[in-house]
Amino acid sequence: MFTGIIEELGTVTRVERSADAARLTVRGPLALQGVKHGDSIAVSGVCLTVVEFDAESFTADVMAQTLEMSTFDAAHEGLEVNLERAALVGDRLGGHIVQGHIDGTARVLEIRPGDAWRVIRFSLDEAHAPLVVDKGSIAVDGVSLTVSALGDEPAGSWFEVSLIPETLTATTLGRLEVGDLVNLETDILARHVERMLRLDAHRSLPSSLAEPVATGAGRLA
């Protein structure tokens, strides 16, 4: 479990690929403080398990489903990533409850700079649009953010976030450009509500009309 408050900017130092998986080595000395084999670290929003580590770097395996649903399919040496260690019980919850189980990706549609902030608009696909609300919480590349605006248009849904200077400098979001892909995790409470509504609607139909209930977008373990 994470809070979406990024602790460190890390760097991918090695990518080993196989037919249906990858192994990433990431440099992040701060994120490694107190780490143990098998601990979880969120890497740009994706919960990964530490399988090897030293004082400077850790290595984690990335399964095929994660590669397919995240930006890690294009991971390369030198890529900057957001790092956060798993939350400790009793810590202040500075962001919101983030699982590191991303829903998929979103694309940067527009960037509007301001005097002391930056507004970024992201795409929102049909499956995830119902899970995002104005002033609700969302994790973008593992960063806990508040939705500042959203819209549903014929060309597709979108949402916006407003980023303060601290977020722009302390995370990878300050490096984003139009067209870039980011990892997206919607709010866990919205996911549960959507599931309950789907089941309720399914059970209220006559048996002859009922269809198997879709589980929505895949979730990462």
HELIX and SHEET records of a PDB file:
HELIX    1   1 LEU A   30  LEU A   32  5                                   3    
HELIX    2   2 ALA A   64  MET A   69  1                                   6    
HELIX    3   3 THR A   71  ALA A   74  5                                   4    
HELIX    4   4 ALA A  129  LEU A  131  5                                   3    
HELIX    5   5 PRO A  165  ALA A  170  1                                   6    
HELIX    6   6 THR A  172  ARG A  175  5                                   4    
HELIX    7   7 ILE A  188  SER A  204  1                                  17    
SHEET    1   A 7 GLU A   8  ARG A  17  0                                        
SHEET    2   A 7 ALA A  21  ARG A  27 -1                                        
SHEET    3   A 7 SER A  57  MET A  63 -1                                        
SHEET    4   A 7 VAL A  46  PHE A  53 -1                                        
SHEET    5   A 7 SER A  40  VAL A  43 -1                                        
SHEET    6   A 7 GLU A  80  ARG A  85 -1                                        
SHEET    7   A 7 GLU A   8  ARG A  17 -1                                        
SHEET    1   B 7 GLY A 104  PRO A 113  0                                        
SHEET    2   B 7 ARG A 118  LEU A 124 -1                                        
SHEET    3   B 7 GLY A 156  LEU A 163 -1                                        
SHEET    4   B 7 VAL A 143  GLU A 153 -1                                        
SHEET    5   B 7 SER A 137  VAL A 140 -1                                        
SHEET    6   B 7 LEU A 181  GLU A 185 -1                                        
SHEET    7   B 7 GLY A 104  PRO A 113 -1                                        
END                                                                             
